Amino acid sequence: MKVEIWSDYVCPFCYIGKRRFEEALSQFSHRDEVEVVYKSFQLDPNAKRDPDQDVHDVLAGKYGMSREKAKTMNEQVAQQAKEVGLDYYFDRMIHTNTYDAHRLAHYAAEQGKMKELTERLLKAYFTDSLHIGDHETLARLASEVGLDQEKALAVLGSDNYKEHVQNDVQEAGRIGISGVPFFVFQQKYAVSGAQPSEAFLQVLNKVWDEENEKTV
């Protein structure tokens, strides 16, 4: 069974949704037969690589609210993250453009390291307060999951894998994805948002049962 997940590395609900999906997967009897594929999506494709605002100001500007209101909302999200074992430090997060991070992830996919790099990038942004738009930082994170640091740096310095990112974004547009996380199970069922683990498990079981009815 194939599960495709569209997400962005600066999307707080993507990391929460990832954890909830992983919890569901751990309870799924046929988890060893599930292939998880991460797809690129940019919440803010026009974001600057080197930020001039913190995440509270970015959120306030996006939704036309006060900084205080944005900060309160972020604190509520941080509490949700804590419930799934994640530590979010919004005051220290470095808002950036994730285009290069997505290109690097597609390079990682070719090396069999997409899963590991996805996790590392999310932790780097939300917990470690690292600048995931910076090439040196990205290359170092790549090396931490077993990729060659110099090769990663070369990829980042080129325009390699831009088509991979564009293809994912265009596919998202074709199937009507306007927000992330977005999960597609076996190209037939979709789950939008960081749903409870029970919801993911229900879909996993439903798809598995339907697919295996065909083969009986």
FENRAGI-V830455 format. One record per helix or strand. SS is the DSSP state (~ for helix, > for strand). FROM is the first residue (numbers start at 1). TO is the last residue. If there is no record, write none. Layout:
ss=<SS,SS>
from=<FROM,FROM>
to=<TO,TO>
This chain:
ss=<>,~,~,>,~,~,~,~,~,~,~,~,>,>,~>
from=<2,12,31,35,55,67,90,99,114,135,149,162,182,189,197>
to=<7,27,33,40,63,83,92,110,126,144,156,174,185,192,215>
